Amino acid sequence: MTSSSDTTRRDFLKTSVAAASAFAAPAFVRGQNLNSQLQFAGIGTDGKGYSDIKLIASHDKVKCVAFCDVDLSRTAKVKPLAPDAPVYQDYKAMLDELGDKIDAVSVSTPDHTHAIISIDAMQRGKHVYCQKPLTRTVWEARQMRLQAKKAGVITRMGNQIHSHSAYRTGVKAIQDGVIGKVTAVHSWVGTTGHGRSGLLDRPKVNEPVPKTLDWNLWISVAPMRPYGGNRVYHPFTWRDWQDFGSGAIGDFGCHLLDPVYTALKITGDPVSVHSEHTGMNDEVWPAQETIKYIIPGTQYTASRSLPITWYDGGRRPSNGIAKLLPGQTLPSGGSIFVGQKGNMILPHVGQPFVNIEGVSIEPVPSLDHYHGWVDGCLSGKQPSDGFEYGGHLTEAVQLGNVAAYFPGETLEFDGKALKITNNSEANKYLTRDYRTGFEIASI
């Protein structure tokens, strides 16, 4: 039976969609609907998925209407948020069955499944909050940008520190000219590209798949392989593996490079990328890596091109680059903005400081990253790190992973054509081969 409230809601949604000519079909919670609830479903419910769902659901205009996880044993934490909400294993079944009862979804799943789920949801007119990195490949990130624009939905990447006081303060300081024009950037994190599973190759012995886990759906777009065992790939250890995760730069690049891209207003594609690393094989990502990008300059850079260097696995910029004042120390992770007047050090989730005597930086308040997305869904205002921005940043991050397959070689990139111009073999790593039944069509 269909309730009168459901009928009224569907009628409203149809009217809203027809009236919103500036957007694609899903303009369903804008304008006169500001007082209605955002009917929300969470896809990926444990770990970061749980915290994403919980914080989105804390908005007083959000109603959780469904949850989805390929492993039903991972859904216990979210059930108290909406005890009557149905739980699904297959996101497609959820979207098929609930239809217009869902306005928006979060996607907090392994990297390799971000694009297929998010693009499907956007094509159905759903607003999407997707965890970082936005996708597993460069091509997928481009498709996410295109689909978000085509659908006219409200999107946000799950790089929540984008809204944190520390990053917002650093962005303002750069744009206010505290260190002058920027000549170079160095970003680093101590995390290694593998080590979470304790394995460097596929296990020789395979345990049976738990009854609560749909392994076919977990594998999704990737080539099928045996389950292996608990914490070989699932749960939480998939970041090690090239088929599923994106290594250290995939894990942290969309955090640490976010204030770099935001502060400098970088909109151009990398011109070139170069990787040097140790510990990589055919299965797992490097243990340590240095990636050097050349990015087109902006109004905030000193020249027409900007070098950005990434370090992970214990590598970091030298003290000669940092040029710290007495009493200052480099954080375990963060970025150095090298400027014409001095350097700004922006720790990961820490307030920035400069190596200029007598200069301090006034903190900027934090914003609520999750509520900002919800407010955008209700008002029609796109957040500053929607999929156009997030996809652009993710393309650069995943281009670094392409370079990892050709250590010591500088790859030249044509962003408009989405092509490596000086190494034809490298182009296959911009995308992937999709398993039958899990293809993503070009937008």
C-alpha positions as a printed NumPy array, in Angstrom:
array([[  0.   ,   0.   ,   0.   ],
       [  1.19 ,   3.537,  -0.753],
       [  0.735,   6.113,   2.   ],
       [ -0.628,   9.577,   1.266],
       [  2.652,  11.099,   2.435],
       [  4.562,   8.936,  -0.058],
       [  2.194,   9.993,  -2.836],
       [  2.55 ,  13.656,  -1.927],
       [  6.32 ,  13.312,  -1.862],
       [  6.443,  11.625,  -5.252],
       [  4.167,  14.27 ,  -6.74 ],
       [  6.417,  16.982,  -5.34 ],
       [  9.544,  15.318,  -6.663],
       [  8.079,  14.995, -10.155],
       [  7.034,  18.647, -10.128],
       [ 10.461,  19.76 ,  -8.889],
       [ 12.25 ,  17.739, -11.535],
       [ 10.14 ,  19.133, -14.353],
       [ 10.607,  22.698, -13.166],
       [ 14.37 ,  22.6  , -12.737],
       [ 15.495,  23.133, -16.303],
       [ 18.932,  24.338, -15.22 ],
       [ 19.702,  20.93 , -13.773],
       [ 19.378,  17.312, -14.815],
       [ 16.438,  15.26 , -13.549],
       [ 17.221,  15.29 ,  -9.813],
       [ 16.36 ,  18.75 ,  -8.5  ],
       [ 14.163,  17.252,  -5.857],
       [ 15.021,  18.981,  -2.604],
       [ 15.53 ,  22.599,  -3.552],
       [ 13.792,  25.9  ,  -3.179],
       [ 10.363,  25.512,  -1.618],
       [ 11.386,  22.143,  -0.148],
       [ 13.854,  23.632,   2.357],
       [ 11.735,  22.5  ,   5.31 ],
       [ 11.474,  18.861,   4.196],
       [ 13.797,  16.062,   5.233],
       [ 16.623,  14.715,   3.128],
       [ 15.949,  10.998,   2.778],
       [ 19.379,   9.44 ,   2.99 ],
       [ 20.916,   5.989,   2.509],
       [ 24.417,   4.975,   3.584],
       [ 26.443,   2.595,   1.396],
       [ 29.362,   1.09 ,   3.326],
       [ 28.46 ,   1.029,   7.006],
       [ 31.518,   0.181,   9.107],
       [ 34.717,   2.05 ,   9.907],
       [ 34.769,   5.333,   8.02 ],
       [ 31.387,   4.439,   6.582],
       [ 29.854,   4.398,  10.038],
       [ 31.335,   7.755,  11.018],
       [ 30.222,   9.3  ,   7.712],
       [ 26.667,   8.037,   8.167],
       [ 26.522,   9.056,  11.824],
       [ 27.707,  12.602,  11.134],
       [ 25.431,  13.069,   8.13 ],
       [ 22.506,  11.718,  10.152],
       [ 23.232,  14.206,  12.954],
       [ 21.737,  16.956,  10.758],
       [ 18.203,  17.644,  11.963],
       [ 16.798,  17.487,   8.43 ],
       [ 18.226,  14.065,   7.567],
       [ 16.208,  10.869,   7.766],
       [ 18.065,   7.572,   7.312],
       [ 15.866,   5.386,   5.119],
       [ 18.244,   2.507,   4.272],
       [ 21.706,   1.063,   4.815],
       [ 23.807,  -1.126,   2.537],
       [ 26.961,  -3.175,   3.011],
       [ 28.213,  -6.222,   1.124],
       [ 29.16 ,  -7.695,   4.523],
       [ 26.071,  -7.812,   6.725],
       [ 28.206,  -8.455,   9.807],
       [ 29.432,  -4.858,   9.436],
       [ 26.013,  -3.221,   9.76 ],
       [ 25.408,  -3.514,  13.516],
       [ 26.669,  -0.033,  14.416],
       [ 24.375,   1.854,  12.054],
       [ 21.136,   0.077,  12.922],
       [ 20.481,   2.142,  16.089],
       [ 20.562,   5.295,  13.929],
       [ 17.374,   4.126,  12.196],
       [ 16.074,   0.838,  13.656],
       [ 13.273,   0.54 ,  11.104],
       [ 15.446,   1.219,   8.041],
       [ 15.994,  -1.822,   5.8  ],
       [ 19.501,  -3.216,   5.327],
       [ 20.718,  -4.366,   1.907],
       [ 23.794,  -6.175,   0.597],
       [ 23.421,  -4.951,  -2.985],
       [ 23.244,  -1.194,  -3.531],
       [ 21.517,  -1.734,  -6.883],
       [ 18.709,  -3.676,  -5.219],
       [ 18.364,  -0.886,  -2.666],
       [ 18.13 ,   1.823,  -5.315],
       [ 15.802,  -0.28 ,  -7.462],
       [ 13.401,  -1.097,  -4.635],
       [ 13.331,   2.217,  -2.785],
       [ 13.433,   4.454,  -5.851],
       [ 12.388,   8.017,  -5.058],
       [ 12.319,   7.338,  -1.321],
       [ 16.071,   8.025,  -1.449],
       [ 17.287,  11.568,  -2.139],
       [ 20.967,  11.155,  -1.332],
       [ 23.604,   8.528,  -0.572],
       [ 27.028,   8.273,   0.985],
       [ 29.603,   5.952,  -0.588],
       [ 32.21 ,   4.796,   1.929],
       [ 33.476,   1.608,   0.336],
       [ 36.876,   0.406,  -0.972],
       [ 38.381,   2.713,  -3.61 ],
       [ 37.741,   0.384,  -6.547],
       [ 33.954,   0.553,  -6.019],
       [ 33.571,   4.326,  -5.574],
       [ 32.97 ,   5.136,  -9.231],
       [ 30.558,   2.372, -10.185],
       [ 28.317,   3.06 ,  -7.179],
       [ 28.499,   6.859,  -7.316],
       [ 27.919,   7.124, -11.059],
       [ 24.933,   4.77 , -10.856],
       [ 23.475,   6.818,  -7.995],
       [ 23.962,  10.1  ,  -9.864],
       [ 22.355,   8.654, -12.984],
       [ 19.333,   7.884, -10.816],
       [ 19.222,  11.487,  -9.607],
       [ 20.741,  10.988,  -6.157],
       [ 23.009,  13.479,  -4.436],
       [ 26.288,  11.767,  -3.516],
       [ 28.865,  12.103,  -0.738],
       [ 31.819,   9.87 ,  -1.704],
       [ 34.924,   9.127,   0.303],
       [ 38.387,  10.092,  -0.898],
       [ 40.119,   9.297,  -3.144],
       [ 37.106,   9.884,  -5.312],
       [ 38.027,   6.948,  -7.575],
       [ 40.638,   4.267,  -8.136],
       [ 41.705,   5.481, -11.605],
       [ 42.27 ,   8.709, -13.501],
       [ 39.607,   7.825, -16.082],
       [ 37.023,   7.113, -13.391],
       [ 37.679,  10.488, -11.78 ],
       [ 37.047,  12.191, -15.116],
       [ 33.792,  10.244, -15.518],
       [ 32.676,  11.275, -12.027],
       [ 33.213,  14.927, -12.939],
       [ 31.267,  14.555, -16.155],
       [ 28.38 ,  12.645, -14.585],
       [ 28.013,  15.074, -11.682],
       [ 27.778,  17.963, -14.122],
       [ 25.356,  16.104, -16.373],
       [ 23.067,  15.041, -13.521],
       [ 23.066,  18.389, -11.727],
       [ 23.214,  16.703,  -8.332],
       [ 24.94 ,  18.006,  -5.208],
       [ 28.202,  16.203,  -4.52 ],
       [ 30.997,  16.292,  -1.992],
       [ 34.228,  14.353,  -1.607],
       [ 34.894,  12.833,   1.803],
       [ 38.038,  14.815,   2.557],
       [ 36.519,  16.239,   5.725],
       [ 39.656,  18.15 ,   6.725],
       [ 38.826,  20.489,   3.825],
       [ 36.461,  22.148,   6.31 ],
       [ 38.805,  21.992,   9.333],
       [ 40.134,  25.188,  10.879],
       [ 43.762,  24.224,  10.202],
       [ 43.335,  23.783,   6.462],
       [ 41.033,  26.771,   6.093],
       [ 43.566,  28.893,   7.976],
       [ 46.399,  27.753,   5.719],
       [ 44.378,  28.487,   2.599],
       [ 43.569,  32.006,   3.772],
       [ 47.193,  32.721,   4.718],
       [ 48.449,  31.754,   1.256],
       [ 45.768,  33.777,  -0.498],
       [ 46.447,  36.747,   1.801],
       [ 50.08 ,  36.702,   0.633],
       [ 51.661,  35.989,   4.027],
       [ 54.634,  34.241,   2.363],
       [ 54.306,  35.945,  -1.019],
       [ 54.012,  34.056,  -4.274],
       [ 54.583,  30.301,  -3.94 ],
       [ 57.568,  28.79 ,  -5.751],
       [ 57.238,  25.114,  -4.728],
       [ 55.241,  22.771,  -2.499],
       [ 56.402,  19.678,  -0.598],
       [ 53.819,  17.328,   0.968],
       [ 54.474,  14.165,   2.956],
       [ 52.939,  11.479,   5.156],
       [ 54.568,   8.712,   7.179],
       [ 52.11 ,   6.063,   6.001],
       [ 53.441,   3.307,   3.743],
       [ 51.735,   2.106,   0.581],
       [ 51.377,  -1.413,   1.937],
       [ 51.723,  -3.289,   5.221],
       [ 48.162,  -3.339,   6.529],
       [ 47.621,  -6.968,   5.553],
       [ 51.161,  -8.13 ,   6.348],
       [ 51.33 ,  -9.656,   2.867],
       [ 53.245,  -8.837,  -0.297],
       [ 51.565, -11.463,  -2.462],
       [ 48.331, -13.404,  -2.623],
       [ 48.012, -16.049,   0.096],
       [ 48.681, -19.688,  -0.817],
       [ 45.822, -20.954,   1.371],
       [ 42.31 , -19.586,   1.103],
       [ 39.671, -19.604,   3.81 ],
       [ 35.973, -19.966,   2.989],
       [ 33.989, -16.785,   2.421],
       [ 31.936, -15.837,   5.513],
       [ 28.189, -16.343,   5.076],
       [ 27.588, -12.663,   5.803],
       [ 29.799, -11.503,   2.906],
       [ 28.862, -11.348,  -0.78 ],
       [ 32.347, -11.752,  -2.241],
       [ 31.187, -11.23 ,  -5.823],
       [ 29.819,  -7.782,  -4.926],
       [ 32.91 ,  -6.939,  -2.873],
       [ 35.199,  -7.72 ,  -5.848],
       [ 32.902,  -5.647,  -8.085],
       [ 34.809,  -4.156, -11.065],
       [ 38.123,  -5.887, -10.268],
       [ 39.273,  -9.277, -11.589],
       [ 37.855, -12.122,  -9.5  ],
       [ 40.218, -13.719,  -6.989],
       [ 39.714, -15.984,  -3.957],
       [ 38.669, -14.426,  -0.653],
       [ 41.958, -15.412,   0.988],
       [ 40.941, -14.957,   4.595],
       [ 40.073, -12.394,   7.218],
       [ 42.05 ,  -9.159,   6.769],
       [ 43.808, -10.327,   3.612],
       [ 41.718,  -7.873,   1.602],
       [ 38.644,  -7.396,   3.78 ],
       [ 38.038,  -5.694,   6.101],
       [ 40.224,  -2.576,   5.987],
       [ 43.358,  -4.049,   4.369],
       [ 42.399,  -3.494,   0.727],
       [ 44.453,  -0.261,   0.489],
       [ 47.642,  -2.328,   0.075],
       [ 46.494,  -3.98 ,  -3.129],
       [ 46.657,  -2.4  ,  -6.581],
       [ 43.381,  -3.982,  -7.721],
       [ 41.427,  -2.404,  -4.863],
       [ 43.26 ,   0.445,  -3.143],
       [ 45.477,   3.359,  -4.061],
       [ 48.477,   3.161,  -1.734],
       [ 49.703,   5.947,   0.523],
       [ 49.08 ,   8.773,  -1.919],
       [ 45.566,   7.491,  -2.527],
       [ 44.928,   7.33 ,   1.194],
       [ 46.316,  10.77 ,   2.06 ],
       [ 46.86 ,  12.692,  -1.173],
       [ 43.317,  14.063,  -1.271],
       [ 43.869,  15.32 ,   2.284],
       [ 47.358,  16.811,   2.108],
       [ 47.136,  18.148,  -1.438],
       [ 43.652,  19.561,  -0.84 ],
       [ 44.804,  22.814,   0.814],
       [ 47.492,  23.081,  -1.874],
       [ 44.933,  22.917,  -4.673],
       [ 42.452,  25.095,  -2.799],
       [ 44.902,  27.783,  -1.661],
       [ 46.588,  28.112,  -5.044],
       [ 43.329,  27.688,  -6.997],
       [ 44.858,  24.988,  -9.173],
       [ 42.562,  24.115, -12.056],
       [ 45.111,  22.971, -14.63 ],
       [ 46.09 ,  19.341, -15.129],
       [ 49.58 ,  18.102, -14.237],
       [ 51.999,  18.589, -17.106],
       [ 54.301,  15.787, -15.982],
       [ 54.795,  13.278, -13.173],
       [ 57.859,  11.316, -12.018],
       [ 58.026,   8.528,  -9.408],
       [ 60.892,   6.949,  -7.457],
       [ 60.027,   4.206,  -4.96 ],
       [ 60.908,   0.991,  -3.154],
       [ 58.931,  -2.111,  -2.232],
       [ 56.434,  -2.287,  -5.103],
       [ 55.601,  -5.511,  -6.939],
       [ 52.801,  -6.677,  -9.231],
       [ 50.309,  -6.85 ,  -6.352],
       [ 51.006,  -4.154,  -3.747],
       [ 51.866,  -0.468,  -3.801],
       [ 55.299,   0.957,  -2.862],
       [ 56.531,   0.951,   0.71 ],
       [ 58.215,   4.331,   0.186],
       [ 57.755,   6.784,  -2.638],
       [ 58.67 ,  10.225,  -3.934],
       [ 56.455,  11.676,  -6.668],
       [ 57.293,  14.898,  -8.489],
       [ 54.58 ,  16.793, -10.345],
       [ 54.808,  19.852, -12.551],
       [ 51.525,  21.791, -12.386],
       [ 50.517,  24.917, -14.351],
       [ 51.02 ,  28.068, -12.3  ],
       [ 48.236,  30.295, -11.008],
       [ 47.827,  33.832,  -9.697],
       [ 49.316,  32.65 ,  -6.399],
       [ 52.505,  31.106,  -7.82 ],
       [ 55.737,  32.846,  -8.727],
       [ 56.049,  31.338, -12.202],
       [ 54.029,  29.731, -14.964],
       [ 54.678,  26.264, -13.57 ],
       [ 54.782,  24.872, -10.038],
       [ 56.726,  21.849,  -8.778],
       [ 54.847,  19.777,  -6.191],
       [ 56.747,  16.93 ,  -4.535],
       [ 55.035,  14.127,  -2.608],
       [ 56.796,  11.842,  -0.095],
       [ 55.519,   8.838,   1.886],
       [ 56.651,   5.803,   3.861],
       [ 59.078,   7.785,   6.028],
       [ 60.491,  10.016,   3.321],
       [ 60.135,  13.755,   3.854],
       [ 61.609,  17.058,   2.658],
       [ 65.023,  18.018,   3.992],
       [ 65.666,  20.615,   6.675],
       [ 67.335,  22.65 ,   3.956],
       [ 63.989,  22.941,   2.199],
       [ 62.018,  23.651,   5.361],
       [ 64.421,  26.312,   6.741],
       [ 62.812,  26.176,  10.171],
       [ 63.376,  28.745,  12.89 ],
       [ 64.85 ,  27.658,  16.245],
       [ 62.211,  25.732,  18.184],
       [ 60.208,  24.789,  15.103],
       [ 59.948,  21.15 ,  13.985],
       [ 58.525,  19.392,  10.97 ],
       [ 55.309,  17.486,  11.725],
       [ 54.938,  13.783,  10.927],
       [ 52.821,  14.749,   7.933],
       [ 51.875,  17.959,   6.198],
       [ 52.979,  20.431,   3.543],
       [ 55.627,  23.098,   3.101],
       [ 54.64 ,  26.034,   0.91 ],
       [ 57.887,  27.653,  -0.25 ],
       [ 57.222,  31.346,  -0.794],
       [ 59.116,  34.408,  -1.939],
       [ 58.955,  35.93 ,   1.568],
       [ 59.378,  32.707,   3.544],
       [ 57.884,  29.273,   4.085],
       [ 54.576,  28.172,   5.571],
       [ 54.388,  24.743,   7.189],
       [ 50.889,  23.275,   7.331],
       [ 50.757,  20.156,   9.528],
       [ 48.168,  17.515,   8.728],
       [ 45.217,  18.623,  10.901],
       [ 47.364,  21.233,  12.66 ],
       [ 47.493,  25.013,  12.558],
       [ 50.002,  26.481,  10.073],
       [ 53.122,  28.409,  11.042],
       [ 55.753,  30.356,   9.108],
       [ 59.53 ,  30.719,   9.311],
       [ 59.267,  34.512,   9.302],
       [ 60.232,  36.164,  12.593],
       [ 57.372,  37.982,  14.298],
       [ 54.651,  36.716,  11.948],
       [ 51.769,  34.656,  13.291],
       [ 48.587,  33.461,  11.597],
       [ 45.113,  34.03 ,  13.009],
       [ 43.025,  30.814,  12.926],
       [ 39.908,  30.613,  10.771],
       [ 36.909,  28.723,  12.243],
       [ 36.015,  25.213,  11.118],
       [ 32.872,  24.413,   9.166],
       [ 30.766,  21.255,   9.428],
       [ 31.803,  19.251,   6.376],
       [ 28.916,  16.799,   6.553],
       [ 26.196,  19.307,   7.34 ],
       [ 27.539,  21.515,   4.568],
       [ 26.77 ,  18.772,   2.064],
       [ 23.289,  18.237,   3.501],
       [ 22.611,  21.977,   3.401],
       [ 23.714,  21.976,  -0.227],
       [ 21.354,  19.113,  -1.053],
       [ 18.488,  21.088,   0.487],
       [ 19.36 ,  24.463,  -1.022],
       [ 20.929,  23.504,  -4.359],
       [ 24.272,  25.136,  -3.488],
       [ 27.288,  23.072,  -4.516],
       [ 30.027,  22.659,  -1.848],
       [ 33.522,  23.876,  -2.693],
       [ 34.84 ,  20.307,  -2.948],
       [ 32.162,  18.759,  -5.119],
       [ 33.065,  16.161,  -7.705],
       [ 34.358,  18.712, -10.216],
       [ 37.01 ,  19.806,  -7.724],
       [ 37.39 ,  16.386,  -6.083],
       [ 37.651,  14.619,  -9.418],
       [ 40.315,  17.033, -10.611],
       [ 42.366,  16.489,  -7.446],
       [ 41.88 ,  12.717,  -7.627],
       [ 43.081,  12.667, -11.235],
       [ 46.397,  14.13 , -10.065],
       [ 46.64 ,  11.706,  -7.147],
       [ 45.98 ,   8.669,  -9.33 ],
       [ 48.344,   9.975, -12.007],
       [ 51.015,   9.545,  -9.348],
       [ 50.053,   5.884,  -9.123],
       [ 50.335,   5.553, -12.902],
       [ 53.896,   6.873, -12.648],
       [ 54.693,   4.209, -10.05 ],
       [ 54.594,   1.595, -12.823],
       [ 57.45 ,   3.43 , -14.583],
       [ 59.912,   4.412, -11.825],
       [ 62.591,   6.869, -12.82 ],
       [ 60.707,   7.957, -15.943],
       [ 59.025,  11.339, -16.395],
       [ 55.567,  10.875, -17.887],
       [ 54.144,  13.778, -19.878],
       [ 50.375,  14.201, -19.518],
       [ 47.778,  15.8  , -21.781],
       [ 44.852,  16.343, -19.444],
       [ 42.433,  17.492, -22.113],
       [ 42.99 ,  14.321, -24.137],
       [ 43.42 ,  12.224, -20.967],
       [ 46.59 ,  10.736, -22.4  ],
       [ 50.244,  10.107, -21.565],
       [ 51.981,  11.512, -24.622],
       [ 55.476,  10.042, -24.313],
       [ 54.743,   6.469, -23.175],
       [ 51.921,   4.6  , -24.9  ],
       [ 52.137,   1.672, -22.472],
       [ 51.385,   3.972, -19.542],
       [ 47.967,   4.848, -20.921],
       [ 46.491,   1.488, -19.951],
       [ 47.019,   2.412, -16.284],
       [ 44.839,   5.506, -16.621],
       [ 41.87 ,   3.126, -16.566],
       [ 41.285,  -0.579, -15.951],
       [ 39.633,  -3.617, -17.534],
       [ 36.168,  -4.022, -16.034],
       [ 34.769,  -7.388, -15.032],
       [ 31.737,  -8.529, -16.999],
       [ 28.576,  -7.235, -15.363],
       [ 30.434,  -4.407, -13.612],
       [ 31.311,  -2.151, -16.539],
       [ 31.239,   1.656, -16.359],
       [ 30.096,   3.305, -19.572],
       [ 31.879,   6.429, -20.78 ],
       [ 29.84 ,   9.533, -19.998]])
